[in-house]
Amino acid sequence: MSVPFHKYSRKYSRSIHLWLSLVIFIPVLIVIASGLLLQVKKEIDWIQPPTQKVQHEENGIPSISFEKVLASVQLVPDANLKTWEDIDRLDVRPNKGIIKVRGNNHWEVQLDAQTGEVLQVAYRRTDTIEAIHDGSWFFEGAKLWVFLPAAVLLFMLWVTGLVMLTTTLKSKYRKQKYRQPFNNL
């Protein structure tokens, strides 16, 4: 007498499901927690500073020079941006009339795009949380050698979970169908 395939598939799926979930527990927990923070980054100023807005007659078209941008951020002691090498990027928002100057040290200085006036200075945690989320914050190869395999294994968890669900539902359906004629007696 042979055992039906669905009994084997359920048994092996359950075993695979258990061991895979134990292997990927920590990386998946990190991805979920950091992903939740990234989902609310615009609502929580501690994660990402809110974008300021300036009203000018010329619709906020940037008119300050790069020299003025650097000179303005050099005046902010908290940001500690002394040279262009300290700056990661400039984020120009013409519709809001600002320039966000983001430092390599994760400090952000928002400037009026026409006058160079400092509108806001804040520490930006978004980049760090994104690095934690993709695994690159931990060590050089974590992104490819820990978090990518964890994602593949998470997909396998999903597949084994579907196998367990469908085999369980099929089994319940068969039992119910088998019992139904006897219920009418």
N, C-alpha and C positions, 0 to 999 in steps of 0.2 A: 504494500500500500504506500503510495507516494503522498508527500505533504504538498498541498497547493502552493503555488508560487507566491501568492499574496502573504502567506504566513512567513516565508523566508524574507520577502521584501520588507515587511513590517519589522521583523526582528533585527535585520541588518541595518535598516534605516534608523531604528531606535538607538542602536549601538553607535553608529556613525554620528548621529545627531548629538548624543551625549559627549563623546570625545571631542568632536569639533567645537562644541560650545565651550568646553573647558579650555581648549587650546587658544581660542580667539577672545576669551572673556575680557582680558585687560585692554587689548587694542580697540575692541568694539566699544567698550565702556568709555574710553578716551574720545573716540570719534563721536559718540552720541552726546557726551557732556559738552565737548567743545562745539559741536554742531548746534546744540541748543543755545549756547551763548552767541554764536554767530547769527542765529535766526533773530535775536532780539537786539542786535548791535545798534540799530538806529534808535531804539527806544531807551537804551541805557547809556547815559553820557559817560559813565565810568569805562565802558568798553570802547566806544568811538565818540569823540567830541562832536557835538552838533555843528552842522554847517551854518555859518553866519550868513547874513544877507545885507547888502548895502544898496540903497537907492540913489542913483545919480541921474542927471539929465541925459547923459550919453548912453543909457541902457547898460551900464556896467562894463563897457568895452575896455579891456585892459590897456592902460597907457603908460604904466611905469616900466622902467628899464630893468634888465637883469641886475645891474649894479645897485639899483634902488631896492630890489627885492633882497639881495644879500645884505645891504646896509641895514635894512629894517629888521631882519632876523638877528643880525649881530648885536642889536640893542637889547635882545631878550636874554637875560642871564640864565633863566631856567632851561631854555632850549639848548644852550651851549653849541650853537651853530656858528662857527667862525669862518669857514671857507666852503667852497663849493664841494669839496671832498666830504664834508660833513652832511651834505644834503642828498637824500635818496631820490626825491622827485618833487616836481611842482605839479599841482593839480589846479588847473585854471578853470574857473566856473564863471564864464561871462554872464550867464543869466542871473547869477547871484551877486556879481560884482566883486568876487573875491579870488584870491590865489592862496591855495593851501600849500605850505612849504613843509614837507615831511622829511625829518632828519633820519639818518641811519640809526640814531639812538631812540627812535620811536616817538620823539617829540614832534608835535604839529603846531605850526604858527600860521594863523589865518590872517591874511593881509587884505586891506582894501586894494582892489586892482587898479585904482586910479591915483590914490594918494600915497599908498604904501603904509598907511596907518595900521598898527597891530590891533586886530579885532579880538583875537582869542589866542591863548597859549594853553595847550593841554597835552598830557601824555596819552598816546594812542595805543591801546592794547590789542586792537584788532589783528594786526600783523602777527603778534605773538600767538594769539589764539588760533589763527589760521595755520601757523607753522606746527602747533600742537595737533591740530585737526588732521593735517596730512602726514604727520610723523616726522617731518624734517627737523623739528625742534630738538628731538632726542639725540640723534647722531646722524652722521652723513648718509648711511644706507638704510635707515629705518623706514623711509618712505617706500622704497622698492622691496626691501627684504623682510619687513615686518607687516606694514600696513596694507600693502598690495596683496600679499598672500592671505592676510586676514579677511580682506574683502572677497577674495575668491572662495575661501572657506565659508564665509557668511552666506554666499550664494548657494553653496552646497548644503548648508544648514537649511536654507529655505526650501531647496528641492527635497531633502529628506523629510522635512516637516510636511510638505505636500504629499509625499508618498505615504507617510503615516496617517495623515488625515483621510486620504482617499481610501486606503485599505481599511481603516476603521469604519468609515461610512458605508463601504460596500459590505463589510461584515455585519454591521447593524441592520442594514437593509435586508440582507439574506435571512438573518434571524427573525426579523419582523415578518417577512414574507412567508417564512416557514411556519411561524406560529399562527398566522392569520386564519388558516382553515380550521384550526383547533379551537379558536376563540368563538366560532360560530356554532359550536355544538352545545 
